Amino acid sequence: MTIARGFARYLTGIDARTEVPPTGLIAGRRRWRPPFIYSPGDIEALLAQARQLTPMPAATHETLIGLLAVTGMRVGEAIRLDRADIDWADAVLTIRESKFGKTRMVPVLDSTLTMLGRYVRTRGRLCPQTATASFFISTAGTRLIYACVGQVFRRLRDRAGVGAGADYRPRIHDLRHTFAVRTLLSWYQAGDDVEARLPILSTYLGHRDPRSTYWYLSAAPELLALAASQLERSQEGAGR
């Protein structure tokens, strides 16, 4: 019905008599798909497979996967990243008008900046003339296409054998989930006040509000156990 509704909206531009089906005609139910949490070894295996590609795709996909893993950016955000969106002096990426039309600043580590700088040099050597402002480019020197990125990723995943025995095949978007879960785990393990820090992670990831970030608490049993343990300690402290 969602597809039919979108097509009907398109047809209204041709024939004003077209009726657009209202929302709520058919009850919809979303199926929750548990994210695949990549281990450091999984990510290294993906990067190793990316390096086996021909020179320009190798540099592009290795850097892209690495950036997604260390920042938790959405794939579409990384693809839309322009060269001017990288502040090399302050080590900050500008994500322009992403989901919900929000623009945000994403600070990165010096090691990430070094990785991006290496890609710039490789890109300049292999494809010195491009017709796009895009940071990541295809072999033809154009902006990457989401479908093609997903296709290459699935090929690298299968070659690396990552998630071969998992109930659900790992997706490239699961790199974002992994970043969020690993960040929360590190905070819990360090004894930090996660509830106070959660808005920081929410802003960094570009969530509409922290409630969306709370979803990750159910993504990993270890994370849920740590959250319950911290809650139990805080309640014991309040009861004294």
N, C-alpha and C positions, 0 to 999 in steps of 0.2 A: 504494500500500500504506500509505503514511503517513496518507492521508485515511481509508482503511478502518479502520486501527488506532484512529484518534481516534474514529471513529463507534462502533466496537465498545466502547471504554471508556465512552462515553456510555450505550450500551445495557445495560452491566452494572449500572447504577443502576436499571434497570427489570426486567431479567431476569438473575439471577446466573449462569444457565447459559451466558450468552454467552461465547464464546471470543475472546480478544484475540490477534490474530496476533503472534507474537514478532518482534522486530527481527532483521534479517539474513536474512530469507527470500529477498529479492531484492537483488542487489547494486546499489547506487546510485552514480551518478557525477555529480559536480557540474561544471557547465560554467563555466569562468572567463570572466567578461564584463569586458573592459577598461573602466575608468571613463572617463568624459568629463571632461577637465580644462578647466574654464571659464576663459576669459581675463577680465581686468578689464572689457573691452568687452562680453563676453557677459553678465556680471552686471549691468552698467549697463543693457543693453538689456532684460533681464528686469524690472528695477526700473522702467524707463520704461513698460513695458507694464502693470505692476501699477498705476501711477498713473493709467492710463486707465480703470480700473474705477470703479464707483459709489463714493461717498465711504467708507463703512465697509469694504467689501472691499478698496478701494485701500490704505487705511491698514494694514489687517491683513496683507495679502499682501506689500506692500512691506517692512514691518518684519520679517515672518517670514523672507522670503528673505534680507534683509540680515543678520539674526541668524545664520541658518544659514551664510552665507558667511563671516562674520568669527569664528565660534566653532567651526565643525565639529561642532556638536551634531547628534544624530540628529533626524529629523523628529518622531518620537514624543515625544522629550524636550521639544522646543519646544512641542508641543501640550499636553503635561501640565503645563507650567510654570504655577504659580499666582502670583497677585499677591504673596503673602507670601514667595515664593521669591526675590525680588529685594532684595538688600541695597543700597540706594541710597547709603548712607554709605561703604561699603567697595568698591562696584562689583564685587559678587560674585553670581553666580547659583547657587542650590542645585538640583541635579538629583537628585530623590529616587527611589530604588529603580528605577533604569533597568535596562538589560540586565544579566543575572547578579545582579540584586537589589542592585546597588551604588548608593550615594549618593555624590555628589562635589560639590566646589565648583569653579565655573568663573569665574575672574576675567575681567573685560572692560575694555576701554579706556574712557576718559571719552567718546570720540566715540560708542561703542556705547550708553553710558548715556544720552547726549543723545538718540539715536535712539529709545530705549525710552521716555524721558520724553515725547517729542513724541507718540508713539502713545497714551500714557496720557491726555494732554490731548484728543486727537482722540476717543478712545473715550469719555471722560467727556462730551464735547459731543454726540456723535452717539447714544450709547447709555448714558444716565446710570444706568439701572436694569437690572441684570442679575441672573440667578438662579444665577450660577456664580462660583466663586473664580478661574476660569481667567484667565490674563493675556491670551491671545489669544482673541477672541470672534468668533462668526459674526454675520451681520446680525440674526439672531433673539436675539442676546445669550447664546448658549450656547457651550459648548466646541467647538472645531473638530473635525471628523471627518477622519481620515487620508485616506480615499478621496476626499473632497471637495477636500482640499488638493492631492492629486495631480492631480485632474482640472483644477483651476484652473491649476496649474503647467504642465501640458502645453499648455493653451490659450495661456498667456503665452509659452511656449517657441516654439510654432508661429508665433504672431503676430510674435515678435521675429526669427524666422528663425535662432535659435541652433541650431547643430549640423545645419543642413539637409543638408550634404554628408557628415556623419559616417557611419561604418560602423554605429554604434550610436546610437540616439536618446538624447540627454542625459536623465538622470533627476534628480529633486530630490535624491536621496541622493548624487548625484555632487558636490554642493556640499561635502559632508563630505570626500570623497576629494580634492577640489581644495584645501581648506584644509590637509589633511595634506601633500599634495605640495608646495604653495607654501611651507609652513613648513620642510620638509626642504630644499628648494632654497635658501631664504634662508640656512639654517645652513651648507650646503656652500659656497655662494658667499662667505660671510663667513669661511670657514676655521675654523669652530667644530668642536669635537670632537663630531660627531653621535652617535657611539655612546654617549658619556657623557650626552648630552642626550635621547636617545631615550626613556628612562623618564619624563621630564617630559611629553613629547608623549603618550605612552601613557596616563598618568594623566589628562591634560587631556581626552583623547578618550573616556575611560572604557573602554579596552581591558582585557581580563583580565590580559594581560601584554605586555611589549614585543615578543614574537614576532609578535603580531597586527599591530603597527605596522610591522614590517619588510616586510610585504606591499607597502607603498606604494613600496618601492624599485623594484619592477618595473612600477609604474603609468605611469612616464614615462621615455622613453629618455634624456632629458637628466639626470634624477635618477640613473639607473643608471650613466651615464657619469661623473658627478661622484663617485659612491660608489666606482667602480672606480679613478678617478684618485687619490682620497684614500688608498685602500688601498695603491695602488702606491707612493705617496710614503712612507707609513708603513713599508712593507717595505724601501724603499731606505734610510730612516733607521736602521732596525734592523740593516741589513747593514753599516753603516759602523763 
